[in-house]
Amino acid sequence: MPIRAERLSCSQINALPQNERDEFFASLTEDEAAFLIEDWGYWARDDQLPPEGDWRIWLFLGGRGSGKTRAGAEWIAEGVRDGTMRRIALIGATYAETRSVMIEGESGLLAVSWGANYESSNRRIVWPGGAKAFVLSADEPDSIRGHQFDAAWADEFCKWPDPQGALDMLLMALRLGADPRLCVTTTPRAIAPLTRLMADPGTSVTRSKTCDNAANLAPGFVEALQARYGGTRLGRQELDGEVIADNELALWRREWIERARLRNAPSGLVRVVVAVDPPASIDGAECGIVVAGADGAGDYYVLADRSLGGLTATQWASRAVDVFAEFAADRIVAEANQGGEMVQSLLRQAMPNAPVALVHATRDKITRATPVSALYEQGRVHHIGTMPELEDQMCQFDGTGASPDRMDAAVWALSHLDERRPEPRVRAA
């Protein structure tokens, strides 16, 4: 790859004294000013541009809102303009995320690439010059078979249900042209597929923090997140884009989760429960909502993490009942330390005949979670797909810091299943 020529950047101009900045802008013709306004090379930070040198995979690790999506979209747009990319793969965690973020998002391809036309029925983008980009989903790795590409952009790799399997299929399809390349944009998590990707000799890694892109984010956004998460393990991962290894003091290890992970749950689970860890307030605190099931043979399955923050009491109760119906569950298990009768009343308002079991925390979180973590170590708990936020809480919580609402909900669900003998499933009327 040729060495990138010295470029004029916005950061260089902003670093000049005020009088020199004024002199520079005054010297521009209308055409030059219009060009700079539209030129990505002028506005981009160095970390948002493809690295120099010989690489096959550009891995952009960035915090939330650090400009990863814009970097990936602009890389594709430039390749289409200069004719080096003719048959392109676009792949996100799901088809819906690929479309809403990579294609139609504010920083997606339609916003940065002139002439791009998205054909939703064909799941592809077509450019006037004949280049085509095909929309793929990481939750269907086998759907990549049969394709071949000269370029690919993969977004939020660490959220993919089977990151290694989908990546393997994608790399096998990257076989057209003289120099096929892949751009991977993701907020990092300490998962084995990412570690292997970083260690690949053909991978070039760039990094960016959320604060690096503060000028393009809502006023106060960075400050608010730094105040809440700055200095924490979660903040270092989600804001600073660091790969945070397991907390040695935590009860869980990622390797336990990885080795037991499944793509699909077995049929015929004998019991399914929805566990709810209600928030004490609605000031952004999450309501933990986790679905788990048992197979009757001693294994357990975490089916979904539907936790969400900022909900009113009525909203989280309604959400829990909706999840109960979605998974045809047998029972709602709700933590009742924050007003047990109120919790039960809210759930019954949302569903009058809801089978609710209230559970009370009489021991600290670590003591309560230890038997459940032992099930993971024994390989008896299987996560169905990936649940990044839940898994982060499990592998980082050491008894200090913010309350891990997702982890608490999972502990309640699995504890309830482990304490009960399998019984015939009785559905709510």
N, C-alpha and C positions, 0 to 999 in steps of 0.2 A: 504494500500500500504506500503511495507516495506521501512524503512529509507534508503536513498541512501548512499552507502558506501563512505567514504572519497576518493576523486579521485585526480589523478595527472593532473594538468591542465597547458596549455600553459601559462596562465597569471601568475601562480605561478612561473614557471621557469623564465619567463621574469622579474619578480620582484627581482630575485636573483642578487647579485653583479656579474660582468662579470667573475671573476675568478671561482666562484661557478657554473655558467652556463657552462663554458667550462669544468669544472671537471665532471659535470653531463653528458653532451653529450659524453665526452670521455669514460665514464664508460659503455655506452650502447653497447650491442652486435648488430650485423647487423640485427638480427631478431627483437630485441627490438626496434631499430630505425625504421625499416619498419612498425612495429605494430603501433608506435606512429604517423607515417605519415598518416596512414589510420584511426586512432581511433578518431571518432567524440567526444567522451567523453573528450579527451585531448584538442582538439581545441575549443570546444564549451565554450561560456560564461555561467555563472550560469543561466542567464535569458533565455537562449535558451534550457535549459533542463526542462523536465516535473517537476512541483512542487512536493514536498513531501506531504504526508498526504492523506486524504480521499477526493477526489473530483470526480465529474462526468464530468465537463467541464473545460478544460484548455483554458483560454482566454489570448492570447498573443497580447497585444497592443503595436505596434511599429511604429516608423517613417519610412519614405521611405528608403529602402536599409538597414534596421536594422538587417536583418538576420531572418525574420519571416518565409519565405518560407523554408529556410534550416532547421529551427527548426521543422516545421511541417513534412517535408519529412523524416528527420532522426527519428522522433518519430514513424512514420509508419514503416520505414525500420527496426527499432529495434523490434517493435512488431511482425513483420513477422518473423524475425530471431529467436526470443525466443518462437514463437508458440502461443502467446496470441492473435494475430490478424489473423483471417482466412477469414473473410468476411467484407470488408472495403468499406466505402463510401468516395468518393472524390468529393467535390462539390465547384464550383466557381460561379462567377456571370453568366457565360455562358459556354456552352460546349467548345467553342474555348479558353476561358481563362483558364479553367480547364486543357485542354491539353497543351497549350503553356507555362503556368507558373508552374502548380503543377506537371505535368508529364514530359514534354520535356524541361523545363527551365533549366538554368545552375545549379540551386539549387534544381531542381525537383527530383521526385522519380527515374527516370531512371538513373540519375547521382549518386545517393547515395545508391541505393539498388541493390546488386549483384543478377543477374539472372532474374530481372524483365523484362517481355516481354509485350509490349503494343499491344493489338489487337484492332486496330482502328475501324474495322468493327463491333466489338462487344462492343466497348466502355468499355474496361476493361483491367486491368493489371493482368497477371497470373505469379505466382512464381513457381519454380520447386517443392517446397514442397506442392503445392496445394492451397496456399492462393490466394485470388482474391480480387481486388479492382475495384469497379464499378464507372464509370465516370457519374456524375450527373450535372444538371444545375439548379441554383437557380431561373432562369427565367421561369422554368416549375415545380412549387412545386408539382403539382399533379402527376408528373412522379415518385416521390419518393414513392408513395403509392404502397404497395405490396412487397417492399423490406424489408429485415431485416439484421441488421449488429451487429458486436461485437465491431466495432471501426469506427470512422469517422473523417475526416479532412476537415474543411471548411475554405476557404481562402477569404480574402477581404469581410468579412460579410457586412461592411457598404456600399459597392457598389451594393449589391444585389437589384434587382427591388422591391422585397417584402420580406425584411429580416425576419420579424416575421412569415409570412406564410410559408416560406421555412424552417425556423428553427423548427417550430412546427412539420412539416411533418418529418423532419430528426430525431428529438428526439423520435417521435413515432416509428420510424423504428429501433432505437438503443436498441434492446431488446434481443440480443444473448449473450451467455457466462455468466460467473460469475461476470464480472465487465466491462460492456460496457462503453466506454468513447469517448468523443468528444474533439478535439483540434480545436480552432477557432483562426486563425491568421488574423489580420486586422490592418490597419491604422485607428484610431478612428475618428468618427464624432459624434456630439451630437444629435443622433437620439434616439427616444424612445426605439426601440428594443435593442439597445446596452445598454442603461441605465438599462433596465429590466434584461438583461443578467448579467451585472456586479453585480446587487443586489441579484441574485439567490444564495441561501445558498450553492448550489452544485458547484458553480463556483469558481475557483482559478485563480487570475489575476496576470500576470507578465508583465513587461513593459521594453521597450528598446528604446533608442534614435538612430537616424541615426549615430551620432558621435561615438557611442559605437562600430560600425562596420567599422570604418574608415580604418582599416588595410586591409580590403577586398574590398574597393571601389577605383575607379580611383583617381589618385593623384589630389588634388585640388578640388574634387567634394564637399566634406563637407564644405571646406572653402568658395567656391563660393556660395553655398546655404545659408550658415550662413550670408554671406555678404549681400545677397539679402533679406532673409526672417527672419534672426535672430531677436528675440524679438517681432516679429509681431504675431498676433493671428494665422495666417496661418502657420507660422513657428513653433509655439508651437504645433500645431496639426500635421502637416505633417512631421516635423523633430524630435520633442521631444515626439510624441505619446501621447499628452495630449488630454483629452476630453474637448473641449472648449465650454462653454455654449454660448447662444446667447449674442451678444453685445446689451446691453440695449439701446444704442444710435442708433442702426440700425433700418431701417424701416420695416424689415420683422421679423417674428417669425417662428421657425421651426414647431411649432404646427399648424400654419395656413396651411403650405405646406402639413404636414402629414395628416391632417384630410380631405383634398380635393384630395389627391393623388389617381390616378387610374392606373390600369394595362394596360388598352387599351383605346384608344380614341373612341368616338362614331362615327358611320358611318354618312356620309352626312354632314360633316362640310361645311358651306356655304362659308368660305373664309380661305385660308392658305397663310401665308407670311413667307419669310425668311429674317430676319433682320441681317445686317452686321455692325459691329463696327470696321472699318479698323484700323490696328496698324499704329502708326506714324513712326515706324522704324521696322527693322527685327532683332533687337538685343535680341531676345527671347520674345519680347512683343507678347501677344496673339492677334489674330484676333477673335473678338466675332462673332459667327455665331449661331443664335438660330431660330428654327422653331416654329411657333405658329399658332393656328387656332381658329375660332369662330364658334359657333353652331347656331347663329341667335336668340337664346333665352336669351342671356345675359351672357352666360358662355364662358370661354376661356380655351384653352388647349395648354400647352407648350409641343410640340411633341418631340423635340430633341435639344440637345446642341452639336453642331459640331465645337465648337471653337478649335483653335489650334495655337500654338506659332511657331515662327521661320520661317514664310512663307514670300516669296517675294511677291511683289504686284501682279505679274502674278499668283502666286500659290494661294493666298487667293481668288482672283477673280474667278479662275477656280474651286476652292473648293465650293464657294458660288453657282455657277451655277450648279455644280453637285448635291448639296443638293436641289436646286430649282427643278431640274428634278426628283430627287428621291421621293420627297413628292408631285409632281405634283402641285406645289404652284401657286398662282395667281400673286404674285408680290415679287420683291426683294426690301426691304426697307434698304437704306444705309445712314449711318451718313456721312455728307459731309463737316464737319468743316475742315478736313485735305485735302483740295483740291477737291471741289465738282466735277468739270468737269473731273478731272483725275479719280476719283472714278467711275463716270458713264462711262467714256471711257474704263476703264479696264474691267468693267462688260460687256460692249457691244462687246469688243474684244473677250471675252470668249463665248458670246452668242449674236450675232448681233441684234436679235429682243427681247432681254431681257426686260420685263416690269419693269423698275427701278423707284422707287420713292425716291428722295433725301430728307433727313430731316436734319435740322440744329439745333444745340444746342444753344438756346438763353438764357437758364437759367442753373443754376448749377445742378449737378447730383441729389442732394437730392430733390430739388424742382421739377425736372422733374420726379423723381421716385415716389413721394408721392401719386399721384392718382392711380398708378399701385399697390402700396402696399395696398391701400385701397380695391382694388378688391380682393386681397388675403385675407384680413381680413374678407371680406364679404363671403368668400368661393366660389368665382366665377371663380377662376383660378385653374386649375387642372394640375399637372405635371403627365405626362405619364411615369411611372417608376421613377427611381431615377436619378438625375443629380447632383452628389455630389459637383463638383467644382462650378457649377452655384449656388447651394443652399448655399454653404459656403460663396460665395461672397455676396449674398443677406442678409444673417443673420449676417454678420460681418462688412459690409461697413457702416461707420458712417460719411463719408464725408472727411476722412483723409486717408493718405497712397496711395498705388499704385492704378492706375485706374482699376476699376473692369469691364474689357471688356465684359465678359459673361453677367454680370448683365445689362450693358448698352444695349447690343443687345436685351436682353429679354424686357427691358423697351421700346425700340423702336418698337419692334414687337407688344407688347400688347397695347401700346399707339396708334399705327396705326390702329389696329383692333377696339379699343374702340371708335375711332373718326369717323369710317365709318359705314354707314348703310349696312347691308348684301345686297349683290347684286349677280346676276347670275354669276357663275364662267366662266371666259373666259380664255381659255388655249392659251399659246403662240404657234405659229405655229412652 
